[in-house]
Amino acid sequence: MSAEKNTIGFVIRFFTDGIAENKGEVLPKHMWDCGIVRAEANSLHGIEGTSGIPFNGLHEIPEVITKLRKQHNLVIHVQRRIIGKGDDPERSDAAKRAWGTIRKNRAEAEAKKNVVPAREASAIIGASTEGSNPPVSDRPESLA
């Protein structure tokens, strides 16, 4: 099957003019954060090529794609299987083992830390700075 049968495409084009020092020149690999998104023509899906919709920042691209999708009456089907998400029963054994290892490593790292409870830390700091912080027991109950 050709790509035209399997895909519906959107083209995102970024503007590159006006960046180079000299008028009419282009600074390679540099672009503005604005441009145009257009739907690719696809006769199988009944999509005609469009001139596109402009965007003025990267954050606007999803909104522009949604506008184009609605303009062409395109329906999105959300995948049911999301790899590595929660306790999905369809997750592979490899993914389950990987998440188990991550949890185990995090637990071991926490256990190895020399964590001092806040009360003890403030008492240590108070003792080492000689009077700049009163001992925990001398603080008002609201702060202790």
N, C-alpha and C positions, 0 to 999 in steps of 0.2 A: 504494500500500500504506500502511496506517496504521502509526503508530509502534508499536502493540502487536504487529504481526507482525514488525517489524524489530528490536525491542529487548527486552531483559530488564533490568528496573530495580531498583535498590536505592535506598532513601531514607535519607539521613543527617540526623538531627535533633539539634541541639545544645541543651542546656538553657540557659535564660536567667533562671531564677528566682534570687532571692537576691543579685543583683548591685546593684540599685538601693538607695538609702538607705532608702526607705520600703517597708514590707511590702506585697506585692501589686502593686507597680509594676514596670515593665520599663524598663531602660536601653536605648534603641534602639541597634542595631548592636553590642551587646556580648553575648558568649556565653562559657560555660564550655568547657573542652576535653574535656568528656564529654557523652554523650548516648546515642542509640539508633540502630542501623542495622536496617532491615527490608527484606524483599523486597516489591516491588510485586506485587499480584495480576495474573496474566496467564493467562486461560483457554486461550488458544491453546497456550501452553507448559506448561500444567498446574501453574501456580504459584498456590498459595493465599496470600492476604495473611497475614502473620504479625504478632505483636505486637512482634517485634524482639528484638535482643540488645544489651544495654548495653555501652558502652565507657567506659574511665576515662582516656583520653588519646588524642591523635591517632595515636600510634604503634600503637594497638590496632585501628584501623579495618581495615587489610588482613586481619588475623587474623579479625575478626568477619565480614567479607565471605566469607572462605574457609569459615567455619563455616556460614553461610547457604547458600553454594553447595553444600556437601556435604549439608546438610539437605534441599535441594530436588533433589538429584541432577543438578546442572547441570554440563555438560562444557564446558571452555574449549578453543577451537581457537586456537593461537598463530599470528599472522601470519607468513608466510615472508619477506615483503619488508619490510625495515626501512630506511627512508629515511635516507641519510647514514651508514650503518654500514660501516666498513672498506672493502674493495675489492669490494663487492657488484656483480656484473656487471649487475644490474638497475637500478643507480642511474642517475638521469637525467644527461644531459650537463651540465645546469645545476648539479647538485650536485657533479659532478666538477670543473667549473670553479671553483666556490666554494671547495672544499677546496684546490684548487691555488693559488688566490689567497691563502688563509689561510696556507698553508705558505710561500709566497713572501714575504709580508709579515713573517712571524715571522723568516725567515732574514735579511731586510734589517734588521730591528730589531736582531737580535743583532750583525750586522756593524757597525752604527753605534755600538754601545755602546763606550765606552772601558774595556774590561775589562783589568785589571792582574792578572797571575798572582799567586797567593797569596804566593810567595816574595818577589817584588818589592814587593808591598804591605806585607809585614811589615818589609822593609828600609827602605822609605820612612817608615813609621810610627815605626820605631826611631830613624831619623835625625832626624825632626821633633820627637820628644819628648825628645831628648837624654838617652839613657841609661836610660829607663824600660823599654825593650825592647832586649835585646841584638841585634846584627846576626844575620842568619840563619846566617852561617858560625860564630858562637860558640855556637850552640845544640847541645845533645846530638843525636846522630844520630836518636834516637827522636822528636824534635820537629822536626827540620829537614825 
